[in-house]
Each structure stands twice: as C-alpha cells, then as structure tokens.
Amino acid sequence: MANRVKWSRTATRDLEEVVKYIARDSPAYAAAFVMKVKEVSKSLKMFARRGRVVPELGLEYIRELFISNYRLIYKIEGAKVTIIAFVHGKRDLKKFWDV
C-alpha cells in the first residue's frame, strides 16, 4: 500500500536554506542535491519504515534517512508520511527540539 508523503512548511524552509547555501558555491550541485532529496522522499511512499528511529527521540513513528550530511526526519501516521525537518547531521536535536 502506498503512503502519502507531504513536506511540512518547516522542512520545506529547511531544504530551501540548505539549497541556497550549496548554490553559493555550485548551482549545479545544488540542483543535483534537490533531485536526490526528492528521490529519497518519494521512496517513502512505498518504504516508510526503511529509515532508522531518530535516536534522540526513540519514538517508533519518527524516523530519519541521511542524505549526504543531512537528516531527513519524518513522522509516520497510518498511510501518511510527513517530513518534519531537514537538518545538518551535526546539529544537536536536543537543543533544536528541547528534547
């Protein structure tokens, strides 16, 4: 059964900021990076549980996939997958989300 994948406004802004940063040095790499992120996020339609549980949270329904140095963090609710954040892998999520 296919899931419905949706990006939250926060995650969309996160990705836009990352792409702007990358594009300063290489617009071509930024475009390729966006394509990769879209490809990975679309894969969640069929394989939502393929990501690992976010270690800082320990919740089965909040998972992540790494794309380069970035964490695509998403929430599974039935047949709905919501991408809730797109953050650098070195970012401290405990400070970010007050976990």
C-alpha angles and dihedrals in degrees: 000000000000121000125219110242120204132174118224118228090249093053091046090053090046091055093045091054092049092049092049089051093049092044091060088073101025126010089184093055090046090054092047090048092054090051090052093049091050091049092051094045092050090053088066088073089077104017108036095149095054093094122082123253109265101257095213091057105031092204116142093217097052111073141162143211125199120232109185104308094339134094119224101203119194142173125223118213111170107295092347124093117190120191102219103177144009108197140158113270093238094055114114105239092191089066092037096054101019090240 
